[in-house]
């Protein structure tokens, strides 16, 4: 959901906040799905995984669809 009167954040701003190894959620992610572990972000794309998936299974998503887990 867009916030009126607020300029869009620069693409690099989100990438700088999300560090490899941190846990993130997708926007509109169901509450019963655990957070994803961030592997890396590059060029507006991020690779994430679920801990139960194994180290070779990754999912590529747009960085703007991710939110940091506090």
N, C-alpha and C positions, 0 to 999 in steps of 0.2 A: 504494500500500500504506500503510495507516494505521499510525501509530506509537502503541502503547499508552502510557498515562501521560503523554501530551503533549497539551495542549489545542490545538484548532484555531487557526491563526493568524487574526487579524482580517483581514477582506477588504481593508482599505486597506494592510496591510503589504506584500503582494506588489506592489500597484500603485505604491507609493512606490519600490520597488527597481528596477522595470523602467522605464527611461527611453526615450522615443521615439528611434529610431535604433539602439538596442541590438539585439543578436541573441539570440534565444531558441529553445528547442527545446520540442516537445510532450512531455509525459510519454509514455513508450512509443514515441517516434518511432524509426523504423528508422535504424540507424547510417549507411546510405548516402544518406540524405536530408539536404541541407545545412540549417543553421539558418535560421530565419525572421527577417526584420527587423521589429521592432516599430514600428508606425505610431503608435498611441495606445491608451490604456486609459480606459474611462469606464463607471462603473456596474457593475463586475464583468465587463465584456466588453472584449476587446482585439482590435484589428485588426492582422493581420500579413500579410506578403507574402514571396514568394521573389524574389530579385533578378532572376531570369530571367523573371519573370511580366510585367514592365512596371508602370509606376507606377499604372495605373488598376485593376489586379486585386488585390483584397484578400480576406482570409479572416477572418471573425469567430469568435473562440473565447472560452471562459470563461477568465478570468485564472488560475484555479486549475489549469488544464491546462498551464500554461506553466512552464518553468524557465529561469533565466538561463544564458547561456553564459559561462564564465569566460574 
